[in-house]
Amino acid sequence: MNKKIAEALSLTERGLDRLAKEPGPKEPLASTWEDWTLRDVFAHLSAWVRFAAEKVTAIAGRRSFAEVDDVGEFNRRAYDGSAGLTQAQARKNLTKDLAALAGAAGLFSAAELDQNTWPTGFRMSLGRYVVLDAFVHPLEHILYHALKTGRDETFLLTLEDAKPLLAWYDPAMDILGSFGDFFDGEGASRRFFGRVDTHAFPAPIQDQIKHLGEEVTPSR
């Protein structure tokens, strides 16, 4: 499990770096709650990773912690609280928070990370919970923002890079379903998935990817 967590952190950092380095032709000029900039994405992820690091650290110390009761309120508070940050500052904070989460996970042995009796709020092992916050949640935002802003290379390379760990974490690959909504809802007309090597995915996922790769008629 320690290797999975290390892989998760590395994949996330690479995906975040791609987002920052590839120009986004459709990147919003200004931040709004309805249309996040890259800074907003970094700040959102930073808030959740920091929360996960604090939770895992508290669990290691057998201390109580406050769970997030209202996700929407948490997200809005993180958005409002990042208004004074630059993109570079938000990215630096996220790197620091990812390192803190890695440090928190390092407080546990491999055997302990495999246990699913820790109070994470999820029915999964502690190690999988760390991978969820260190990799799966960031991956969703990296890929979505890449699609939204036209960072085609980031989308393709990040999905290709992530698929072995993603297939381990969730063989059903539910994360891809959100892209189907994106294609339909945003009226995108792209053929990304025909350029993705699908052989490492289970057969049902290959079919899902092929379906998402079909061109659609703009809805608006």
N, C-alpha and C positions, 0 to 999 in steps of 0.2 A: 504493500500500500504506500509506503514511503516513496517508492519510485513513481507510482501513479500521481501522487501529489506534486512531486518535482516536475514531472512531465506536464501536468496541468498548468503549473505556474509558468513554465517556459513557453508553452503554447500561447497562453494568454498574453504574455509580454510581446511575443512576436506579432500577434494579431493587432495589438494596440499600436505597436510601432508602425505597422503597415498603414493603419488608419491615419496616423499622424503624418506620414511621409508622402502618401499618395494624394495629390490634389483631388478634391471633390467638386466636380463641376456643378453639382446641385446643393452644395453645402449652404445652409441658411446664412444670410448675412448678419442676422441678429438673432439672439436667443429669445424664444417664447416658450411657454409651457406646452403649447400644442406642436411646436416644431423645434426640437432640440438641436443645438449645435454640437460639435465634437467635444467642446468643453463640458457641456451638460452631460454627455454620455460618460466622460471621465469622472465627473463629480458624482454622478449617480452610482456608478460602480464603486467608487471610493467609499461612499457612505455604507454600502452593503458589505463590502469586504472588511471595512473597519469594524462594523457591528459583529461580523462573523469572528474576527480575530479576538474581539473582546469577549464574546460568548465562549469560544473554545478555551481561552485563557482562564475564564471563570470556572469552566467545567474542570479544567486541570487542577485548579486550586480548591475544588469542591465548594465554590462560593455561589451564591444566588446571583441571578442577573435578570434584567427586565427584557422580556420578549417583545417583539414588534406586534402590537395588537391591531394596528390599522396601517396596512401597507401603503395605501394611498396617501395618508397623512405623512408617513415616513418619507415617501418619495418627494412630496411637495416641500417638506421641510429641508430636505437635502438640496433640492433645486433652488429654493429661495436663499439658502445659506451659502451657495456657491456664487452668488451674483457678482461678488467683488473679485473673483479669481480670474486670472488669465488661463488660457488653454494650457500653457506650460506649467503653471502652478498646479492646476487640477491633475495633470498627468504625473507630476512629481509626487503629489499626495497619494495617488493611486499606487504608484510603485512602492512607496513607503508602507501603505496598508497591505499590499500583497506580501511584502516581506514580513510584516507583523503576523499575518495569518500563517505563513510558513513557520515562523518561530513558535506560534501557539501550537501548531500541529506537532512540532518537534518535542513538545513536552510529554508526548505519549509514545509508548513503545509500539512496534508494529502490531503486536497482538492486541493491544488496547485500541488501536485505530480500526481493527477489524470487528470490534464489538459493537452491537447495535443497541446497547442498553443505556447509552449516555443520553442525557436530556437535551437533545438537539432540536426537538420539535418535529422531527421527521422519523419515519420508520425505515431507517437505513443505518449502516455503520457510520461511525464518526469519520472515518477516512473518506467515505463517499460524500458525506456532508461537506467536508472541506473541498473536495473536487467540485461539488455543485457550486460553491461560492467562488472558488478560485478559477474555475474554467467554464462550466456550463452556462451560468448566468452571464458572465462576460462575453462568451462566444455568441450568445443570442444577440446581444447589443452590437457587437462588432460586425456581425454579418448583416443585421438589419440596417445599421447606419451605413454600411458600405453599399447596400442595395439602394437605400433612400437617396444617397448623395452621388451615385454614379461612380463609386470607387470599385470598378469592375475587377481589377487585378487583386485588390485586397480581398474581395469576396471569394474569388476562385481559389487563391493560394491559401487563404485561411481555412476554408472548408476542406480543401485537400489535405492540409497539414493536420487538421483536427480529427479527421474521420476515424483513425484507429482508436483513439481514446474515447471519442464520442460513441463509437460502436460498443466499446466495453462498458461505458456508463449506462447507455440506454439502447439496447438492441432494437427497440421499436422506433428509435430515431424520431421521437415526437417533436423535437425541435424543428424539423423540416415543415411540419404542418403550418407554422406561423408564416412561412414564406408563401404558401399557397394563398393565404389571406392577403398577403402583401401584393402579390401579382394581380389578384382579382380586384382588390380594393383601390390600388393606386393606378390601375390601368397600365401597368408596365408591359412592354412588348420586347422581351429579351429572350435569349436562348442560352443562358448561362450553363444549364445543367448538361447540355450536350457536350460541353467541354470539360466536364468533371469525370475523372476515371472512377467508375462506380464498382469495380470488381471486388473491393474490400468490404462492401456493404452486403448485408443479407438480402436475399432476393426481393422480399417485400419492399425494402427500402430502395432498391434499384428501380422498382416500378414507380415508387413515389417520386423519386428524383426525375425520372423520365416524364412523368405527368407534369411536374412543376416546370419542366423545360419547354413545354408547349407554349407557343405564342398565343397571346390572348388579345382580344379586341379592346382597345381603351374604353373604359366605362364612362369617362367624363373628359 
